Amino acid sequence: MNSGALETDTSSNDREGQSWQAELSRNIVSVAELEEYLPLTPEDRRDLERVAASHPLNIPRYYLDLIDPDDPGDPIRKLAVPTIDELILDGEMGETTGDPYGDDKHDKGNGILHKYPYTALVVATEYCSMYCRHCFRKRMVGLPNDQTVKNFREAAKYIAAHSEIKNVVISGGDPLLLTTDVLKSMLEELRGIPHLNYVRIGSRAPVVFPMRLFEDELIDLLADFNRDKPLYIPTHFNHPKEITGIAREAVQRLHGAGVTINNQAVLLRGVNDSVETLTDLMDGLLRIGVNPYYLYQCMPVSRVRHQFQVPLKEGVDLVDEARRKMDGYAKRFKFIIGHDIGKLEICGRIDDKLLLKQLHARPGCQQESSRMLVRKLTDKGGWLDDLPEAGL
Ligand code: SF4
């Protein structure tokens, strides 16, 4: 890993004595503000304005400080700063869609997505501290939409009435952008539901806006809830440069509240598509006590696929080679396709055949769960639907 990253200077982030809301209000939200930090050509400026009109620009200053302004290929820049490629909807990698995971089909109204019987997901907010350029919910984050929960008490009633639901994911957007009082009222509704084994709060705050975790009231709330039901935070580190001293402190504060943190990275071209970067990422996560959990294949999302997706043929070899360098805990992550039909683990390849195992299946298709699939690898195929069916 980039050993210097853990020692990132905290002085430029001036978090002492300042609320996270005040820090958030200093985010870079316009091309003109961005230009004060990163050199832009007149062409860049015009392109960025066009792209930001369809998916807003929003970068915390902490995260901007991780970018090397002299390196146009900087991986952190690619994750945070728009590029003209976001306007490509149908290019070399194939077609794109706004909703590759099929969320909309499982929308029960009032912010509830219920795709697998045992898990309910509540879209708690459409806002995030940063609008990641590779976001798979790009169709809704940062934009007004009707999929966000309107009344959490009603959402909790739905969950209480469905005893097959074993866990809830509070998601978004980023729920940790809600005030602690709002989060408290949500967690209180879930605390007493007997069939819930645990609760997850999906958040990228530890990575892009760790100062959110420096609020004592939030940590106290999480610790208090955790005494009744285990609390997990699925987070999303993609590159070893993101594993800074401040991110480690944020993670340690969550550990202090008894929260388990699992990482869900995405394999992204120009960001982490090398053996060394993937190995450094997983090793770096273990060094700060975060569990490598998933590595997602980038979905065919509109305005994401063409600049970020790695063909499966290349990706499967890359992941296998990286795994050879990892110890047992580092290689515990699953390489995953989050598909409309359910979640599929990419197990590996035999010659030109890709082997997958289906982990979860849609309602009514439970017999598909745990089945094995075989597909023929092609040079450019980046998604299950691109690969022809094959036998062993
Ligand atoms: S924090 Fe998550 S939901 Fe928000 S823009 Fe980034 S990837 Fe999307």
Boltz pocket constraint, residues with backbone or C-beta under 6 A from the ligand:
constraints:
  - pocket:
      binder: B
      contacts: [[A, 127], [A, 128], [A, 129], [A, 130], [A, 131], [A, 132], [A, 134], [A, 135], [A, 136], [A, 137], [A, 141], [A, 172], [A, 173], [A, 174], [A, 203], [A, 204]]
      max_distance: 6.0
